[in-house]
Amino acid sequence: MTSRRFQFKLEPVRALRERAELNAMKELADELAREAALRAEAEAAAGRLAAARTAPQTVASGPELRAQQMFMERREREVQVAHEQVGLQEQQVELRRADLEVASRDREVLERLKDRRRTEHETAAARAEQAHVAELSLARYRPPALGGGAA
């Protein structure tokens, strides 16, 4: 007796969900890379601001003082903008992380269903095999059929 091979009828759906999970992982990785780049830029902007603050100040006239003040304000705005961009990117990372959690959960549901169906299939196949073996055993020890003889 040969048993049927296990076939999960929702395999195409499971494969789609697995691809969706992989895409969500890639998107999260991309967002994390962007976040790291923006953090590096924010640190660089903060470094430029610190360097501007510690630079020797030689002011000879009012216009030079105004130019230095505008330069410092521009450096401060760069730092502020960089931190705002990091904050926005952190929100994007959290959105992608949530998307990944949903995709993982959806795939895991089908994985558990597939495992449960496989177990049910193996149990049914084992029962059928046992029944077949029992039938063969009974047939082996059955007395031969009595033929219709003349009386």
TABEL-V69346 format. One line per field, one symbol per residue. ss: DSSP state (h for helix, s for strand, l for the rest). psi: psi as a letter, one per 20 degrees, with the letter a starting at -180 (. if undefined). burial: # if it has 24 or more other C-alpha atoms within 12 Angstrom, else .. A space follows every 10 residues. Layout:
ss: ???
psi: ???
burial: ???
This chain:
ss: llllllllll hhhhhhhhhh hhhhhhhhhh hhhhhhhhhh hhhhhhhhhh hhhhllllll lhhhhhhhhh hhhhhhhhhh hhhhhhhhhh hhhhhhhhhh hhhhhhhhhh hhhhhhhhhh hhhhhhhhhh hhhhhhhhhh hlllllllll l
psi: ppqqqpoohj ghgghghghh ggghgggggg hhggggghgg hghgghghgg hhhiqpooph rghhgggggh gghggghggg gghghgghhh ggghghgggg ggggggghgh gggggghggg ghghgggggg hgggghghhh jpqqppqorp .
burial: .......... ...#..##.. #..##..#.. ##..#..##. .#..##.... .......... .......... .#..##..#. .##..#..## ..#..##..# ..##..#..# ...#...... .......... .......... .......... .
